[in-house]
Amino acid sequence: MGRIFEVRKSTMFARYDRMAKQFSRIGKEIVIAVKKGGTDPDTNPMLRRVIQNGKAVNMPKDRIESAIKNALGKDTSNYDEVLYEGYAPHGIAILVVTATDNTTRTVANVRSHFNKGGGSLGNSGSVAFMFKHLGMFKLNPAGLSAEDLELELIDAGLEELGEDAEGNLIVRCGFTDFGNMQKALEERGITPISSEIEWIPENTVSLNEEQSEDVFKLIARVEEDDDVQQVFHNMA
């Protein structure tokens, strides 16, 4: 019985940590969005996107509203979005998206994570060319026809239309078409469940189970860093 309790407690804390990380990430994105485009989501598409993502991870409404209100405060940090590139063990390419108020601290921490995880931090451009920079919109499929949607969204920059494991529709467009796609969906009365900027590998690398575990350990180490927003890789 004691062992079962410990497992449940461990699972509960892991879920809490994951939720806290998600809320922290959304909070930083709100600050960036507000400082770039103001506090009104009706006139700030970036803020609209972040609010949708907050709702998608069950971030409380009052916490979202408080983050928006506080974003313009004098004591609120200014975050820069910085991309770091490198390699995990076994030649796996890694992209690390950060939001930081201290790039000196962040680059030192990211480099340390790579070194301790058996990888190496590279220079700008050393890895990003292996990935496609895409916008992703997750849609509730209810009432939508994938075939009709595909035809309607071509002019907005549609590159891919598919489904995820839960049956949601996944719309992808080029990074520079993100705003056009967001507008096209809104004009059709479609509110995404969530939307992101992603780095999708052009090709993937297959590893055995032991090698994959080495890579996952490095990724987990990097993701625990408070400045890290997202991590992308080209492992199959």
Residue, then its C-alpha position, 0 to 999 in steps of 0.5 A: m500500500g505504501r509503495i502504491f501511495e508513493v507512485r501516486k504521489s510521484t505521478m501527482f508531483a510530475r503532473y503538477d511540475r508539468m502544469a507549472k512549466q506550461f503556465s510559466r511558458i504561457g506567462k512569458e509568451i503573454v508578456i512578449a505578446v503584450k509588449k509587442g502589440g498591446t493588451d487587447p487580444d482583438t487587435n493583437p493576434m499574437l496575444r489571441r494565440v497565446i490566450q488560446n494556448g493558455k486555455a488549451v492547457n487549462m490555465p485559469k482565466d484569472r491567471i491569464e487576465s492577471a498576466i496581461k494586466n501585469a505585462l506592462g508593469k515597470d517591474t515586469s521583465n523584458y523577455d527576448e526569444v532566443l534560439y539555441e542549436g546543438y547536437a545530442p548524443h549519437g548525432i541528433a540535432i536539437l533546437v532549443v527555444t528560450a524566452t530570457d531576460n538574461t541571455t548570458r545566464t541562459v546560454a551558459n545554462v544551455r551549454s552546461h545542459f548539453n555538456k552534461g548530457g553528452g551533447s554539444l552546443g553549436n553556433s547559430g545556423s549549425v542545425a536550423f537548416m535541417f528543420k522547416h519553420l512552420g506554424m501549426f494550428k490544432l482544430n476541433p474536427a466537429g463540423l469541419s470537412a478536411e477536404d473543403l478546408e484543404l481547398e479553402l486554406i491553400d491561398a492562406g499558405l497551407e502546407e500540410l493538413g492531417e490529424d493527431a493521435e486524438g483525432n484533432l485536425i492539424v493545419r501547418c503553414g510556413f512561418t511567414d504565413f502564420g498571420n495569414m492562416q490565423k486570419a483565414l481561420e478566424e474569417r471562417g469562424i474557426t477558433p483553434i484549440s491551440s496554435e504554435i510555431e514549430w520546427i519540423p525536421e526535414n529528415t529523421v534519424s533512427l536510434n536503438e532504445e539505449q541510444s534514444e534513452d541518451v537523447f531523451k535524458l538530455i532533452a529532459r535536462v534542457e526542458e527543466d530549465d526555467d528559460v526554455q520554452q520548447v525543444f525540437h529534435n530530429m530523432a525518429 
